Amino acid sequence: MTDKRALCWSELPALIADVQAIGDATGLSYIAAQADLGDPEPMADEHGRPYAETSFRWIDPAYAYWRDRKLALHVAFLTAARLIAEPFYYSDGRLGSWRATALLDAVDCQQAKETPNFGEAIIAPVHLPRGLVGAVFWCSREPVGVEALFRAHAGTMHNLALRLVATHNEARGRPRNATVPQTLTRREVQCLRWAAAGKTDGEIGIILSLSVSTVRFHLRNAAAKLGATGRAQSIQIAAGLGFVGAQAA
């Protein structure tokens, strides 16, 4: 373990305490956190003990949700956390945020509405480079006036979630094999963008007036610079680092 990772582990107890403290202060004292929604393993300390057992408590103390490896696939809050990168709240079967967004309106929260003793919640997604998404959830057993709490505290809660998730992932050395990428050339980025749009090497060559071998040369160079193995991973990493946007090329 490097000194930086050891330092991050040493900082985590205070961050966890701050996350719990703002939950207690707002009446949203039941907390769940996950540093990587794509990781079936629960968020845990350096000894492998889940924070859900050692630090945070949940609404139903008998429900060990962190042992359910399918949880991230069917929980509405996690779906919403993947869709937007800003905090949002839950109340009475619906989600809201600082702005109107059809993405949140389309998320089905019926399961949460039917969950016994579940009141309201504020959720802070954390979107980090290289496609890593985490989240912290503050919840209550009964209504606490979450819209007003959201207006007053969402910014602070989002900052705490970002610090907790980023510090935890740094402590764990995640994502693995992450390096600072070399600067990509304009042609490398163009080829990646068209590849992300689903174009073949031949189609990219026609669009950019390049030979197929030249397109492949640029894609290979981009992959090497990004530390990627293969076309799909190159596109994923490039998208996570902002080289490939929502609109291709």
C-alpha positions, 0 to 999 in steps of 0.5 A, spaced: 500 500 500 502 506 498 503 512 503 497 516 499 492 510 500 494 509 507 493 516 508 486 516 505 484 510 509 486 514 515 481 520 513 475 515 512 473 515 519 472 522 519 468 523 513 464 517 515 462 521 521 461 527 517 456 523 513 452 520 519 452 527 523 448 531 517 444 525 517 442 526 524 441 533 524 436 533 518 432 527 520 435 523 515 439 518 519 439 512 516 444 511 511 447 507 505 453 508 501 456 505 495 463 507 492 462 503 485 455 501 483 458 496 478 461 492 484 457 487 487 461 487 493 459 492 499 463 499 501 467 496 506 473 498 511 480 496 509 479 490 513 473 488 509 468 490 514 462 493 510 460 500 513 453 498 513 455 493 519 460 498 522 458 505 521 451 506 518 445 503 520 439 502 515 431 503 516 430 495 517 435 493 522 434 485 520 435 487 512 442 486 510 441 489 503 449 489 502 449 482 501 444 482 495 448 482 489 442 484 485 440 490 489 444 495 484 440 492 478 433 493 481 433 499 486 430 505 483 434 510 487 440 507 484 437 507 477 436 515 478 443 515 481 446 513 474 442 517 470 444 524 473 450 527 477 447 532 481 443 530 488 436 529 488 430 527 493 425 522 494 418 523 497 411 520 496 413 516 490 416 521 486 423 524 485 425 531 485 431 535 484 434 543 483 431 542 476 425 539 472 428 533 468 424 528 465 429 523 467 427 523 474 420 523 472 421 516 468 424 512 474 418 508 477 419 509 485 413 504 487 417 499 490 420 505 495 413 507 496 410 500 498 416 499 503 414 499 510 417 504 515 420 508 509 419 515 509 423 520 505 430 521 502 436 525 499 441 521 494 447 524 492 450 521 486 458 521 485 460 520 478 468 520 477 472 519 471 473 512 467 466 511 468 466 510 476 459 511 479 458 511 486 452 514 491 450 516 498 443 515 501 440 519 507 433 516 509 428 517 514 422 512 517 417 518 516 416 524 512 421 530 515 419 535 510 425 533 505 424 538 499 426 544 504 431 540 507 434 539 500 434 546 498 438 547 505 443 542 505 443 538 498 450 542 496 453 540 503 451 533 502 453 532 495 460 535 497 460 530 503 458 524 498 464 526 493 469 526 498 467 520 501 466 516 495 473 519 492 477 518 498 474 511 499 476 509 491 483 512 492 484 508 498 482 501 495 486 503 488 480 504 484 479 504 478 485 499 477 491 500 473 488 507 472 494 512 469 494 519 467 493 518 459 498 522 454 495 527 450 490 524 444 491 527 438 485 530 434 485 525 429 485 520 435 479 523 438 475 523 431 476 516 430 474 514 437 468 519 437 466 515 430 467 509 433 463 510 439 457 512 434 458 505 432 462 506 425 466 501 423 473 502 421 471 503 414 466 507 415 470 512 419 475 512 414 470 514 409 468 520 413 475 522 415 478 521 408 483 516 411 485 509 409 482 503 414 490 502 416 490 509 418 484 509 422 486 503 426 493 506 427 490 512 430 485 507 434 491 503 437 495 509 439 489 512 442 488 505 446 495 505 448 495 512 451 489 511 455 491 504 458 486 500 454 485 493 451 481 493 445 476 498 442 470 497 447 474 499 453 478 505 449 471 508 448 469 507 455 475 510 458 475 516 453 468 517 454 469 517 462 475 522 461 471 527 457 474 525 450 467 522 447 461 526 448 454 525 448 454 527 441 459 523 436 464 527 432 
